[in-house]
Amino acid sequence: MKNIVYRNHDRYAIKHLLMEIGAHQLNKECQLMKLPFPKRLSLFYIESSDDCVYLVYKYYEGSRKVMKLDRYELPEVGWERVSLE
């Protein structure tokens, strides 16, 4: 069975979400996950599955979930349905 997730690549919404999160909090989350600090806005996206919503960054080695977005305001538009195999 295919796993269905929803992704949002809207740069404007992601930029405002990152401003709400703050550089300090994002840096702390990256250190916990042992990931380098993300630098390019265009490589971020938001992914929502049945259990949680994550901020994801496309690193050179592949996409990694940087942090959960439980307590942040999420965008209402721009979501795409993606089927993962």
Summary of the structure (lengths in Angstrom):
residues: 85
radius of gyration: 12.5
end to end distance: 7.9
largest distance: 39.3
contacts: 202
relative contact order: 0.31
helix: 29%
strand: 36%
